[in-house]
């Protein structure tokens, strides 16, 4: 059911420093920062030949990544995102298999303007999983 790895998301305490580190030390192509108020994050995209890395920093009050940063002061891997062809049928199959879908279970538009859902980390080896309809 799952397709390509769309991205790996890493929460960072200092987005500019992280973007510079990816640019200079790793020689990566990094986008300009983009505020996503509806998701409570500022994001840059690191473009790799086969996938993307999203570097996330909290934006505004009540950011969903602020608590993560409190527990992981130097940052850390936050989630991985797999592509699916049909997010509703993927969700229904996962629920039938006993996996927990976070929130109200309805897809929301993600950082790329496409429908996404998140799955409970305890059901997937301790890793928060995002599904994106590609
Ligand atoms: Co993501």
Backbone and ligand atoms as CSV (ligand in chain L), in Angstrom:
chain,resi,resn,atom,element,x,y,z
A,1,UNK,N,N,0.816,-1.208,0.000
A,1,UNK,CA,C,0.000,0.000,0.000
A,1,UNK,C,C,0.852,1.262,0.000
A,2,UNK,N,N,1.879,1.338,0.911
A,2,UNK,CA,C,2.670,2.561,0.917
A,2,UNK,C,C,3.589,2.613,-0.293
A,3,UNK,N,N,3.837,3.831,-0.737
A,3,UNK,CA,C,4.700,4.041,-1.886
A,3,UNK,C,C,6.019,4.648,-1.459
A,4,UNK,N,N,6.426,5.696,-2.146
A,4,UNK,CA,C,7.733,6.300,-1.905
A,4,UNK,C,C,7.803,6.971,-0.538
A,5,UNK,N,N,9.037,7.075,-0.045
A,5,UNK,CA,C,9.306,7.916,1.121
A,5,UNK,C,C,9.234,9.357,0.642
A,6,UNK,N,N,8.269,10.122,1.143
A,6,UNK,CA,C,8.118,11.514,0.697
A,6,UNK,C,C,9.100,12.419,1.418
A,7,UNK,N,N,9.190,12.280,2.751
A,7,UNK,CA,C,10.175,13.071,3.489
A,7,UNK,C,C,10.397,12.506,4.890
A,8,UNK,N,N,11.490,12.933,5.469
A,8,UNK,CA,C,11.775,12.729,6.886
A,8,UNK,C,C,11.770,14.116,7.504
A,9,UNK,N,N,11.082,14.281,8.634
A,9,UNK,CA,C,10.990,15.593,9.284
A,9,UNK,C,C,11.822,15.607,10.557
A,10,UNK,N,N,12.613,16.642,10.701
A,10,UNK,CA,C,13.487,16.812,11.864
A,10,UNK,C,C,13.138,18.148,12.513
A,11,UNK,N,N,12.856,18.112,13.810
A,11,UNK,CA,C,12.586,19.350,14.548
A,11,UNK,C,C,13.917,19.921,15.028
A,12,UNK,N,N,14.086,21.221,14.846
A,12,UNK,CA,C,15.356,21.869,15.206
A,12,UNK,C,C,15.084,23.095,16.072
A,13,UNK,N,N,16.020,23.436,16.963
A,13,UNK,CA,C,15.824,24.620,17.803
A,13,UNK,C,C,16.145,25.919,17.065
A,14,UNK,N,N,16.969,25.862,16.025
A,14,UNK,CA,C,17.391,27.069,15.311
A,14,UNK,C,C,17.397,26.741,13.815
A,15,UNK,N,N,16.322,27.167,13.139
A,15,UNK,CA,C,16.134,26.764,11.743
A,15,UNK,C,C,17.219,27.327,10.837
A,16,UNK,N,N,17.620,28.575,11.093
A,16,UNK,CA,C,18.636,29.189,10.237
A,16,UNK,C,C,19.974,28.450,10.362
A,17,UNK,N,N,20.326,28.125,11.613
A,17,UNK,CA,C,21.582,27.393,11.837
A,17,UNK,C,C,21.520,26.006,11.193
A,18,UNK,N,N,20.370,25.350,11.316
A,18,UNK,CA,C,20.223,24.005,10.738
A,18,UNK,C,C,20.296,24.067,9.212
A,19,UNK,N,N,19.624,25.065,8.619
A,19,UNK,CA,C,19.647,25.210,7.158
A,19,UNK,C,C,21.069,25.482,6.686
A,20,UNK,N,N,21.786,26.326,7.422
A,20,UNK,CA,C,23.174,26.629,7.042
A,20,UNK,C,C,24.057,25.401,7.151
A,21,UNK,N,N,23.832,24.590,8.181
A,21,UNK,CA,C,24.620,23.369,8.351
A,21,UNK,C,C,24.388,22.403,7.187
A,22,UNK,N,N,23.118,22.249,6.788
A,22,UNK,CA,C,22.832,21.369,5.648
A,22,UNK,C,C,23.442,21.918,4.367
A,23,UNK,N,N,23.405,23.268,4.203
A,23,UNK,CA,C,23.974,23.885,2.997
A,23,UNK,C,C,25.488,23.749,2.960
A,24,UNK,N,N,26.141,24.155,4.061
A,24,UNK,CA,C,27.601,24.264,3.993
A,24,UNK,C,C,28.285,22.930,4.273
A,25,UNK,N,N,27.909,22.246,5.351
A,25,UNK,CA,C,28.621,21.008,5.680
A,25,UNK,C,C,28.217,19.866,4.754
A,26,UNK,N,N,26.922,19.788,4.403
A,26,UNK,CA,C,26.457,18.656,3.591
A,26,UNK,C,C,26.304,19.013,2.114
A,27,UNK,N,N,26.444,20.291,1.779
A,27,UNK,CA,C,26.351,20.689,0.371
A,27,UNK,C,C,24.978,20.490,-0.223
A,28,UNK,N,N,23.946,20.614,0.604
A,28,UNK,CA,C,22.577,20.343,0.139
A,28,UNK,C,C,21.919,21.620,-0.370
A,29,UNK,N,N,20.909,21.420,-1.218
A,29,UNK,CA,C,20.080,22.526,-1.674
A,29,UNK,C,C,18.927,22.690,-0.677
A,30,UNK,N,N,18.822,23.882,-0.080
A,30,UNK,CA,C,17.838,24.126,0.980
A,30,UNK,C,C,16.960,25.305,0.578
A,31,UNK,N,N,15.642,25.145,0.726
A,31,UNK,CA,C,14.701,26.201,0.344
A,31,UNK,C,C,14.725,27.349,1.352
A,32,UNK,N,N,14.056,28.437,0.996
A,32,UNK,CA,C,13.860,29.538,1.941
A,32,UNK,C,C,12.830,29.117,2.995
A,33,UNK,N,N,12.916,29.671,4.223
A,33,UNK,CA,C,11.945,29.313,5.267
A,33,UNK,C,C,10.531,29.753,4.904
A,34,UNK,N,N,9.576,28.929,5.294
A,34,UNK,CA,C,8.169,29.201,5.012
A,34,UNK,C,C,7.397,29.010,6.321
A,35,UNK,N,N,6.613,30.034,6.730
A,35,UNK,CA,C,5.769,29.904,7.923
A,35,UNK,C,C,4.469,29.209,7.538
A,36,UNK,N,N,4.096,28.198,8.326
A,36,UNK,CA,C,2.820,27.509,8.102
A,36,UNK,C,C,1.996,27.653,9.383
A,37,UNK,N,N,1.311,28.812,9.539
A,37,UNK,CA,C,0.609,29.082,10.808
A,37,UNK,C,C,-0.418,28.012,11.165
A,38,UNK,N,N,-1.083,27.446,10.168
A,38,UNK,CA,C,-2.120,26.444,10.472
A,38,UNK,C,C,-1.525,25.148,11.005
A,39,UNK,N,N,-0.203,24.950,10.796
A,39,UNK,CA,C,0.469,23.769,11.342
A,39,UNK,C,C,1.379,24.115,12.512
A,40,UNK,N,N,1.525,25.421,12.809
A,40,UNK,CA,C,2.343,25.838,13.934
A,40,UNK,C,C,3.830,25.581,13.734
A,41,UNK,N,N,4.282,25.627,12.477
A,41,UNK,CA,C,5.708,25.392,12.211
A,41,UNK,C,C,6.221,26.355,11.138
A,42,UNK,N,N,7.524,26.599,11.220
A,42,UNK,CA,C,8.255,27.186,10.094
A,42,UNK,C,C,9.099,26.062,9.517
A,43,UNK,N,N,9.144,25.965,8.195
A,43,UNK,CA,C,9.763,24.802,7.562
A,43,UNK,C,C,10.734,25.238,6.465
A,44,UNK,N,N,11.828,24.515,6.324
A,44,UNK,CA,C,12.628,24.567,5.104
A,44,UNK,C,C,12.699,23.149,4.554
A,45,UNK,N,N,12.836,23.046,3.251
A,45,UNK,CA,C,12.937,21.754,2.584
A,45,UNK,C,C,14.367,21.567,2.093
A,46,UNK,N,N,14.951,20.444,2.471
A,46,UNK,CA,C,16.247,20.043,1.933
A,46,UNK,C,C,15.939,19.070,0.805
A,47,UNK,N,N,16.338,19.443,-0.412
A,47,UNK,CA,C,16.027,18.613,-1.579
A,47,UNK,C,C,17.156,17.621,-1.811
A,48,UNK,N,N,16.831,16.331,-1.733
A,48,UNK,CA,C,17.802,15.287,-2.028
A,48,UNK,C,C,17.384,14.606,-3.327
A,49,UNK,N,N,18.297,13.877,-3.961
A,49,UNK,CA,C,17.933,13.244,-5.235
A,49,UNK,C,C,16.742,12.291,-5.113
A,50,UNK,N,N,16.602,11.610,-3.976
A,50,UNK,CA,C,15.547,10.591,-3.879
A,50,UNK,C,C,14.453,10.921,-2.874
A,51,UNK,N,N,14.586,12.001,-2.112
A,51,UNK,CA,C,13.544,12.349,-1.149
A,51,UNK,C,C,13.799,13.762,-0.638
A,52,UNK,N,N,13.091,14.144,0.406
A,52,UNK,CA,C,13.291,15.464,1.007
A,52,UNK,C,C,13.493,15.294,2.511
A,53,UNK,N,N,14.172,16.240,3.092
A,53,UNK,CA,C,14.218,16.378,4.543
A,53,UNK,C,C,13.516,17.689,4.865
A,54,UNK,N,N,12.590,17.648,5.816
A,54,UNK,CA,C,11.949,18.871,6.274
A,54,UNK,C,C,12.547,19.229,7.618
A,55,UNK,N,N,13.072,20.443,7.731
A,55,UNK,CA,C,13.543,20.937,9.018
A,55,UNK,C,C,12.448,21.834,9.563
A,56,UNK,N,N,11.975,21.526,10.767
A,56,UNK,CA,C,10.828,22.218,11.363
A,56,UNK,C,C,11.241,22.948,12.622
A,57,UNK,N,N,10.703,24.148,12.761
A,57,UNK,CA,C,10.896,24.931,13.982
A,57,UNK,C,C,9.516,25.399,14.420
A,58,UNK,N,N,9.253,25.453,15.747
A,58,UNK,CA,C,7.922,25.902,16.182
A,58,UNK,C,C,7.607,27.303,15.668
A,59,UNK,N,N,6.332,27.520,15.331
A,59,UNK,CA,C,5.861,28.852,14.920
A,59,UNK,C,C,4.609,29.161,15.725
A,60,UNK,N,N,4.629,30.291,16.434
A,60,UNK,CA,C,3.448,30.752,17.156
A,60,UNK,C,C,3.191,29.979,18.439
A,61,UNK,N,N,2.058,30.305,19.060
A,61,UNK,CA,C,1.660,29.676,20.317
A,61,UNK,C,C,1.092,28.283,20.060
A,62,UNK,N,N,1.346,27.376,20.994
A,62,UNK,CA,C,0.730,26.051,20.911
A,62,UNK,C,C,1.204,25.221,19.737
A,63,UNK,N,N,2.441,25.447,19.302
A,63,UNK,CA,C,2.967,24.647,18.194
A,63,UNK,C,C,3.021,23.178,18.579
A,64,UNK,N,N,2.610,22.280,17.679
A,64,UNK,CA,C,2.663,20.844,18.003
A,64,UNK,C,C,4.091,20.318,18.158
A,65,UNK,N,N,5.095,21.073,17.707
A,65,UNK,CA,C,6.471,20.585,17.854
A,65,UNK,C,C,7.201,21.225,19.033
A,66,UNK,N,N,6.535,22.153,19.753
A,66,UNK,CA,C,7.202,22.828,20.874
A,66,UNK,C,C,7.504,21.842,22.005
A,67,UNK,N,N,6.549,20.967,22.322
A,67,UNK,CA,C,6.752,20.001,23.405
A,67,UNK,C,C,7.877,19.032,23.051
A,68,UNK,N,N,7.948,18.668,21.781
A,68,UNK,CA,C,9.028,17.778,21.314
A,68,UNK,C,C,10.389,18.413,21.590
A,69,UNK,N,N,10.475,19.716,21.312
A,69,UNK,CA,C,11.739,20.420,21.502
A,69,UNK,C,C,12.085,20.563,22.983
A,70,UNK,N,N,11.047,20.636,23.827
A,70,UNK,CA,C,11.319,20.686,25.264
A,70,UNK,C,C,11.969,19.394,25.745
A,71,UNK,N,N,11.542,18.270,25.155
A,71,UNK,CA,C,12.100,16.974,25.551
A,71,UNK,C,C,13.418,16.676,24.842
A,72,UNK,N,N,13.609,17.305,23.679
A,72,UNK,CA,C,14.798,17.036,22.858
A,72,UNK,C,C,15.416,18.385,22.479
A,73,UNK,N,N,16.187,18.944,23.411
A,73,UNK,CA,C,16.619,20.341,23.261
A,73,UNK,C,C,17.470,20.576,22.017
A,74,UNK,N,N,18.241,19.585,21.598
A,74,UNK,CA,C,19.077,19.795,20.416
A,74,UNK,C,C,18.363,19.385,19.126
A,75,UNK,N,N,17.076,19.032,19.235
A,75,UNK,CA,C,16.306,18.622,18.054
A,75,UNK,C,C,16.326,17.116,17.896
A,76,UNK,N,N,15.652,16.636,16.855
A,76,UNK,CA,C,15.644,15.194,16.612
A,76,UNK,C,C,14.627,14.838,15.548
A,77,UNK,N,N,14.664,13.556,15.127
A,77,UNK,CA,C,13.731,13.104,14.104
A,77,UNK,C,C,12.315,13.106,14.646
A,78,UNK,N,N,11.393,13.696,13.924
A,78,UNK,CA,C,10.021,13.864,14.406
A,78,UNK,C,C,9.059,12.901,13.736
A,79,UNK,N,N,9.106,12.778,12.427
A,79,UNK,CA,C,8.240,11.816,11.735
A,79,UNK,C,C,8.800,11.475,10.363
A,80,UNK,N,N,8.254,10.377,9.815
A,80,UNK,CA,C,8.560,10.034,8.430
A,80,UNK,C,C,7.252,10.028,7.656
A,81,UNK,N,N,7.327,10.365,6.387
A,81,UNK,CA,C,6.119,10.489,5.566
A,81,UNK,C,C,6.192,9.568,4.361
A,82,UNK,N,N,5.201,8.687,4.281
A,82,UNK,CA,C,5.083,7.775,3.152
A,82,UNK,C,C,3.959,8.241,2.235
A,83,UNK,N,N,4.139,8.032,0.955
A,83,UNK,CA,C,3.085,8.380,-0.003
A,83,UNK,C,C,2.105,7.220,-0.163
A,84,UNK,N,N,0.841,7.587,-0.306
A,84,UNK,CA,C,-0.194,6.599,-0.660
A,84,UNK,C,C,-0.995,7.160,-1.828
A,85,UNK,N,N,-1.612,6.266,-2.601
A,85,UNK,CA,C,-2.403,6.709,-3.755
A,85,UNK,C,C,-3.744,7.278,-3.322
A,86,UNK,N,N,-4.345,6.651,-2.305
A,86,UNK,CA,C,-5.701,7.027,-1.892
A,86,UNK,C,C,-5.734,7.055,-0.364
A,87,UNK,N,N,-5.760,8.248,0.195
A,87,UNK,CA,C,-5.577,8.366,1.651
A,87,UNK,C,C,-6.787,7.834,2.416
A,88,UNK,N,N,-7.964,7.932,1.835
A,88,UNK,CA,C,-9.162,7.431,2.527
A,88,UNK,C,C,-9.141,5.901,2.591
A,89,UNK,N,N,-8.805,5.263,1.486
A,89,UNK,CA,C,-8.780,3.795,1.538
A,89,UNK,C,C,-7.610,3.318,2.401
A,90,UNK,N,N,-6.491,4.067,2.407
A,90,UNK,CA,C,-5.372,3.721,3.287
A,90,UNK,C,C,-5.799,3.832,4.745
A,91,UNK,N,N,-6.487,4.921,5.080
A,91,UNK,CA,C,-6.953,5.120,6.455
A,91,UNK,C,C,-7.887,3.992,6.878
A,92,UNK,N,N,-8.834,3.663,6.016
A,92,UNK,CA,C,-9.818,2.642,6.374
A,92,UNK,C,C,-9.163,1.277,6.569
A,93,UNK,N,N,-8.171,0.965,5.727
A,93,UNK,CA,C,-7.454,-0.308,5.871
A,93,UNK,C,C,-6.684,-0.322,7.194
A,94,UNK,N,N,-6.004,0.792,7.496
A,94,UNK,CA,C,-5.217,0.863,8.734
A,94,UNK,C,C,-6.110,0.720,9.958
A,95,UNK,N,N,-7.267,1.383,9.938
A,95,UNK,CA,C,-8.179,1.280,11.076
A,95,UNK,C,C,-8.681,-0.149,11.231
A,96,UNK,N,N,-8.962,-0.788,10.099
A,96,UNK,CA,C,-9.411,-2.182,10.157
A,96,UNK,C,C,-8.325,-3.091,10.721
A,97,UNK,N,N,-7.046,-2.702,10.522
A,97,UNK,CA,C,-5.912,-3.480,11.046
A,97,UNK,C,C,-5.613,-3.131,12.498
A,98,UNK,N,N,-6.348,-2.157,13.048
A,98,UNK,CA,C,-6.170,-1.811,14.450
A,98,UNK,C,C,-5.228,-0.648,14.703
A,99,UNK,N,N,-4.737,-0.004,13.653
A,99,UNK,CA,C,-3.843,1.147,13.842
A,99,UNK,C,C,-4.668,2.369,14.221
A,100,UNK,N,N,-4.061,3.238,15.028
A,100,UNK,CA,C,-4.758,4.446,15.474
A,100,UNK,C,C,-4.373,5.634,14.600
A,101,UNK,N,N,-5.399,6.309,14.098
A,101,UNK,CA,C,-5.193,7.523,13.309
A,101,UNK,C,C,-5.354,8.697,14.265
A,102,UNK,N,N,-4.421,9.635,14.239
A,102,UNK,CA,C,-4.454,10.757,15.185
A,102,UNK,C,C,-5.497,11.797,14.779
A,103,UNK,N,N,-5.881,12.616,15.767
A,103,UNK,CA,C,-6.840,13.692,15.511
A,103,UNK,C,C,-8.227,13.126,15.253
A,104,UNK,N,N,-8.995,13.826,14.434
A,104,UNK,CA,C,-10.370,13.387,14.174
A,104,UNK,C,C,-10.442,12.343,13.054
A,105,UNK,N,N,-9.268,11.957,12.545
A,105,UNK,CA,C,-9.242,10.903,11.537
A,105,UNK,C,C,-9.530,11.382,10.126
A,106,UNK,N,N,-9.790,12.696,10.000
A,106,UNK,CA,C,-10.037,13.238,8.655
A,106,UNK,C,C,-8.746,13.859,8.121
A,107,UNK,N,N,-8.413,13.595,6.834
A,107,UNK,CA,C,-7.194,14.161,6.265
A,107,UNK,C,C,-7.216,15.697,6.288
A,108,UNK,N,N,-6.033,16.289,6.537
A,108,UNK,CA,C,-5.881,17.749,6.466
A,108,UNK,C,C,-4.832,18.055,5.400
A,109,UNK,N,N,-4.861,19.288,4.910
A,109,UNK,CA,C,-3.844,19.649,3.933
A,109,UNK,C,C,-2.500,19.862,4.615
A,110,UNK,N,N,-1.476,19.160,4.144
A,110,UNK,CA,C,-0.151,19.209,4.752
A,110,UNK,C,C,0.718,20.302,4.157
A,111,UNK,N,N,2.016,20.211,4.432
A,111,UNK,CA,C,2.966,21.254,4.028
A,111,UNK,C,C,3.051,21.407,2.505
A,112,UNK,N,N,2.650,20.396,1.759
A,112,UNK,CA,C,2.733,20.477,0.299
A,112,UNK,C,C,1.366,20.690,-0.327
A,113,UNK,N,N,0.372,21.062,0.525
A,113,UNK,CA,C,-0.968,21.303,-0.007
A,113,UNK,C,C,-1.703,20.035,-0.414
A,114,UNK,N,N,-1.236,18.893,0.082
A,114,UNK,CA,C,-1.892,17.615,-0.239
A,114,UNK,C,C,-2.437,16.998,1.044
A,115,UNK,N,N,-3.475,16.157,0.955
A,115,UNK,CA,C,-4.080,15.588,2.162
A,115,UNK,C,C,-3.119,14.661,2.915
A,116,UNK,N,N,-3.078,14.860,4.234
A,116,UNK,CA,C,-2.200,14.035,5.072
A,116,UNK,C,C,-2.953,13.550,6.305
A,117,UNK,N,N,-2.458,12.460,6.865
A,117,UNK,CA,C,-2.928,11.905,8.140
A,117,UNK,C,C,-1.706,11.461,8.923
A,118,UNK,N,N,-1.852,11.429,10.257
A,118,UNK,CA,C,-0.770,10.930,11.101
A,118,UNK,C,C,-1.242,9.685,11.848
A,119,UNK,N,N,-0.313,8.733,12.019
A,119,UNK,CA,C,-0.604,7.463,12.689
A,119,UNK,C,C,0.154,7.392,14.002
A,120,UNK,N,N,-0.474,6.772,14.989
A,120,UNK,CA,C,0.095,6.744,16.341
A,120,UNK,C,C,1.466,6.053,16.358
A,121,UNK,N,N,2.472,6.707,16.959
A,121,UNK,CA,C,3.823,6.114,16.982
A,121,UNK,C,C,3.874,4.744,17.652
A,122,UNK,N,N,3.008,4.507,18.642
A,122,UNK,CA,C,3.069,3.217,19.343
A,122,UNK,C,C,2.670,2.059,18.432
A,123,UNK,N,N,1.955,2.366,17.347
A,123,UNK,CA,C,1.573,1.300,16.420
A,123,UNK,C,C,2.641,1.049,15.351
A,124,UNK,N,N,3.658,1.940,15.291
A,124,UNK,CA,C,4.662,1.816,14.229
A,124,UNK,C,C,6.076,1.988,14.780
A,125,UNK,N,N,6.423,1.087,15.708
A,125,UNK,CA,C,7.809,0.975,16.161
A,125,UNK,C,C,8.323,2.268,16.778
A,126,UNK,N,N,7.425,3.014,17.434
A,126,UNK,CA,C,7.870,4.224,18.113
A,126,UNK,C,C,8.122,5.401,17.192
A,127,UNK,N,N,7.634,5.304,15.958
A,127,UNK,CA,C,7.860,6.385,14.989
A,127,UNK,C,C,6.534,6.981,14.547
A,128,UNK,N,N,6.423,8.293,14.667
A,128,UNK,CA,C,5.252,8.988,14.140
A,128,UNK,C,C,5.281,8.891,12.617
A,129,UNK,N,N,4.186,8.391,12.042
A,129,UNK,CA,C,4.110,8.172,10.595
A,129,UNK,C,C,3.071,9.121,10.010
A,130,UNK,N,N,3.466,9.840,8.967
A,130,UNK,CA,C,2.554,10.675,8.190
A,130,UNK,C,C,2.293,9.974,6.867
A,131,UNK,N,N,1.041,9.980,6.465
A,131,UNK,CA,C,0.707,9.489,5.126
A,131,UNK,C,C,0.294,10.683,4.287
A,132,UNK,N,N,0.791,10.754,3.083
A,132,UNK,CA,C,0.420,11.851,2.177
A,132,UNK,C,C,-0.092,11.262,0.879
A,133,UNK,N,N,-1.246,11.770,0.467
A,133,UNK,CA,C,-1.773,11.332,-0.832
A,133,UNK,C,C,-0.953,12.007,-1.923
A,134,UNK,N,N,-0.226,11.202,-2.676
A,134,UNK,CA,C,0.732,11.764,-3.641
A,134,UNK,C,C,0.029,12.246,-4.904
L,1,CO,CO,CO,5.664,15.880,7.322
